[in-house]
Amino acid sequence: MVTNMNNVNQSKTERIDIRANSAVKQLLQEAARSCHKSVSEFLLDAGVTAANQALADRQKFVLSDEQWAAFQDALDRPAQAKPNMKKLLSQPGLLD
């Protein structure tokens, strides 16, 4: 079940307890302040976003017969050389 951010702002009846060390708590408080949110709001928003991302590849999607055939055709095509991609991946990046 994917939850959008509208559902996050509905009446809250459940409680989630977490423990963190002092440094993590301070970090979360600072981040929440920077977003003009309470720590609870910040964690809930971030948690829902992370949960939706973690589950995104497990969601069901439906294709028409025509779309399924096009998808199968794309999968069955032989791989093609991508010289620009090879060049890009062989060069050091900004963080290297």
C-alpha positions as semicolon CSV with decimal commas, in nm:
position;residue;x (nm);y (nm);z (nm)
1;M;0,000;0,000;0,000
2;V;0,155;0,329;-0,108
3;T;0,087;0,620;0,125
4;N;0,101;0,970;-0,011
5;M;0,189;1,273;0,195
6;N;-0,181;1,365;0,231
7;N;-0,230;1,054;0,445
8;V;0,059;1,158;0,669
9;N;-0,126;1,470;0,781
10;Q;-0,445;1,287;0,880
11;S;-0,537;1,232;1,244
12;K;-0,270;1,027;1,418
13;T;-0,385;0,752;1,651
14;E;-0,081;0,523;1,656
15;R;0,250;0,576;1,833
16;I;0,599;0,475;1,720
17;D;0,881;0,484;1,975
18;I;1,246;0,501;1,876
19;R;1,571;0,536;2,065
20;A;1,875;0,728;1,944
21;N;2,201;0,851;2,089
22;S;2,249;1,217;2,173
23;A;2,434;1,303;1,851
24;V;2,160;1,151;1,633
25;K;1,889;1,326;1,833
26;Q;2,065;1,662;1,792
27;L;2,108;1,600;1,419
28;L;1,738;1,520;1,379
29;Q;1,637;1,824;1,582
30;E;1,856;2,050;1,370
31;A;1,723;1,904;1,046
32;A;1,363;1,935;1,166
33;R;1,419;2,299;1,265
34;S;1,568;2,373;0,923
35;C;1,245;2,242;0,766
36;H;1,022;2,427;1,016
37;K;0,886;2,095;1,145
38;S;0,877;1,913;1,473
39;V;1,107;1,613;1,503
40;S;0,801;1,388;1,486
41;E;0,678;1,551;1,165
42;F;1,026;1,538;1,015
43;L;1,073;1,169;1,099
44;L;0,725;1,074;0,983
45;D;0,765;1,253;0,648
46;A;1,112;1,106;0,593
47;G;0,998;0,761;0,703
48;V;0,698;0,756;0,470
49;T;0,916;0,872;0,179
50;A;1,177;0,605;0,254
51;A;0,911;0,336;0,295
52;N;0,748;0,423;-0,038
53;Q;1,088;0,413;-0,211
54;A;1,176;0,079;-0,050
55;L;0,846;-0,071;-0,164
56;A;0,828;0,092;-0,507
57;D;0,980;-0,201;-0,694
58;R;0,741;-0,441;-0,524
59;Q;0,425;-0,268;-0,640
60;K;0,200;-0,426;-0,899
61;F;0,172;-0,263;-1,238
62;V;-0,056;-0,359;-1,524
63;L;0,015;-0,345;-1,896
64;S;-0,221;-0,385;-2,187
65;D;-0,146;-0,666;-2,434
66;E;0,011;-0,411;-2,669
67;Q;0,225;-0,260;-2,392
68;W;0,331;-0,607;-2,274
69;A;0,439;-0,701;-2,627
70;A;0,642;-0,379;-2,657
71;F;0,800;-0,448;-2,318
72;Q;0,890;-0,803;-2,422
73;D;1,036;-0,675;-2,751
74;A;1,254;-0,428;-2,562
75;L;1,380;-0,704;-2,332
76;D;1,453;-0,936;-2,625
77;R;1,657;-0,680;-2,822
78;P;2,031;-0,749;-2,820
79;A;2,243;-0,522;-2,606
80;Q;2,397;-0,229;-2,790
81;A;2,738;-0,074;-2,735
82;K;2,719;0,266;-2,568
83;P;3,059;0,430;-2,628
84;N;2,967;0,754;-2,454
85;M;2,847;0,564;-2,147
86;K;3,166;0,356;-2,144
87;K;3,375;0,674;-2,165
88;L;3,177;0,839;-1,887
89;L;3,211;0,541;-1,655
90;S;3,584;0,499;-1,722
91;Q;3,672;0,857;-1,619
92;P;3,719;0,963;-1,257
93;G;3,412;1,131;-1,109
94;L;3,383;1,442;-0,897
95;L;3,411;1,241;-0,576
96;D;3,703;1,019;-0,683
